[in-house]
Amino acid sequence: MANLKFKNYFIDTFSFRENTDFDIESKSMDVDFEPKAEVNIVEDASMALVTLSCNLGNVKKIDCPFTGDVTITGIFEVEFDKNDGDDTKLANDFLSQNTITMLFPYLRSFIADMTLRTNKFPTFILPPINVVDMIKDKDKVTVRNIKKGL
């Protein structure tokens, strides 16, 4: 059985660009959200590095005030029996779902904070969603086992 412990996270990259075609009179904000995730299980290190990223907005929409990109990486300790094929598969499934679920609130909070600080538009808050299902539906999750020295 796999065990998982969240150690820390950090923001890798972020960008924010105002949409100059935004209709300032608009009563709504139509901001697209395209997430993807990469789960890297470091062999022989009992560690996983999980990167969750998203693209925000679409400049072609006049109800979209901005576009942006955010990438966040989480560090997790993971324990599972590497010699047991079933346990390894279970750990991969377990990691891809639970680590993304654990990181998403940090991404969501950062996006809200980033848009709040523009002081130009209402704060954009991503609605509560099942981000794991959303990412899997679009085949945007990559799980890799990598060697410790790479």
C-alpha positions in Angstrom: 0.0 0.0 0.0 1.3 3.4 -1.0 1.9 6.2 1.6 2.0 9.8 0.6 3.3 12.9 2.5 3.2 16.5 1.1 6.5 18.2 1.8 6.4 21.6 0.1 5.5 23.5 -3.1 6.8 26.4 -5.1 5.7 28.6 -8.0 7.9 27.9 -11.0 6.6 30.4 -13.4 3.7 32.8 -13.8 2.7 35.5 -16.3 -0.2 37.9 -16.6 -1.2 40.0 -19.6 -4.1 42.3 -19.9 -6.4 41.7 -22.8 -6.5 45.1 -24.5 -9.7 44.1 -26.3 -11.6 43.5 -23.1 -14.9 45.3 -22.9 -14.5 47.2 -19.6 -18.3 47.6 -19.5 -18.8 43.9 -19.5 -20.7 42.5 -16.5 -19.1 39.0 -16.8 -15.6 37.5 -16.9 -15.2 34.7 -19.4 -11.8 33.2 -18.5 -10.9 29.8 -20.0 -8.9 27.4 -17.7 -6.7 24.7 -19.3 -4.8 22.6 -16.7 -2.2 19.9 -17.2 -0.1 17.9 -14.9 3.2 16.0 -14.9 3.9 13.4 -12.1 7.6 12.4 -11.8 8.3 9.5 -9.5 12.0 9.5 -8.6 13.1 5.9 -8.4 15.2 5.0 -5.4 14.5 8.3 -3.7 10.9 7.7 -2.3 10.0 11.1 -3.8 7.6 12.5 -6.4 7.8 15.9 -8.0 4.5 17.0 -9.4 4.0 19.9 -11.7 0.6 21.4 -12.2 0.2 24.1 -14.8 -2.5 26.0 -16.5 -3.2 28.5 -19.2 -5.8 31.2 -18.4 -8.0 33.2 -20.7 -8.3 33.8 -24.4 -7.5 37.2 -26.0 -10.1 36.7 -28.7 -12.9 36.9 -26.1 -14.0 40.4 -25.3 -15.4 39.2 -22.0 -11.9 37.9 -21.0 -10.0 40.7 -19.1 -6.6 38.9 -19.1 -4.5 35.9 -20.1 -1.9 34.2 -18.0 0.1 31.1 -17.2 1.0 29.5 -13.9 3.2 26.5 -13.1 3.5 25.1 -9.6 5.6 22.1 -8.4 4.9 20.1 -5.3 7.4 17.8 -3.5 6.0 14.6 -2.0 7.4 11.7 -0.1 6.0 8.4 -1.3 6.5 4.9 0.0 5.4 1.8 -1.8 6.8 -1.7 -2.6 8.8 -1.1 -5.8 9.2 -4.9 -6.3 5.5 -5.5 -6.4 4.1 -4.6 -9.8 0.5 -4.2 -8.5 1.7 -1.9 -5.7 3.7 0.2 -8.3 0.7 0.6 -10.5 -1.5 1.5 -7.5 1.2 4.0 -6.4 1.2 5.6 -9.9 -2.6 6.0 -9.9 -2.6 7.1 -6.3 0.0 9.7 -6.9 -1.5 11.1 -10.1 -4.8 11.7 -8.4 -4.0 12.7 -4.9 -1.0 14.9 -5.5 -2.9 16.9 -8.1 -5.8 17.2 -5.8 -3.5 18.4 -3.0 -1.7 21.0 -5.2 -4.8 22.5 -6.9 -5.9 24.7 -3.9 -2.4 26.4 -4.0 -2.8 27.0 -7.7 -6.3 28.3 -7.3 -5.2 30.6 -4.4 -2.3 32.0 -6.4 -4.5 32.8 -9.4 -6.9 34.6 -7.2 -4.1 36.6 -5.5 -2.5 37.4 -8.8 -5.7 38.8 -10.3 -6.5 40.7 -7.0 -3.2 42.5 -7.1 -3.8 43.9 -10.6 -6.3 46.2 -8.9 -8.0 46.6 -12.3 -10.4 43.7 -12.6 -12.5 41.8 -10.1 -10.6 39.0 -8.4 -10.8 35.9 -10.6 -11.6 32.8 -8.4 -11.6 29.4 -10.0 -14.7 27.6 -9.0 -14.4 24.4 -7.0 -14.0 21.6 -9.6 -12.8 18.0 -9.8 -9.5 19.0 -11.4 -8.4 15.4 -11.6 -11.3 14.4 -13.8 -10.9 17.6 -15.8 -7.3 16.9 -16.5 -7.9 13.2 -17.2 -10.8 14.0 -19.6 -8.4 15.9 -21.7 -5.5 13.4 -21.4 -3.3 16.1 -19.8 -1.6 13.9 -17.1 1.8 12.5 -17.7 3.3 10.0 -15.2 7.0 9.1 -15.4 9.4 7.1 -13.4 12.8 8.7 -13.5 16.2 7.7 -12.2 17.5 9.5 -9.2 20.6 10.9 -10.9 18.7 12.5 -13.9 
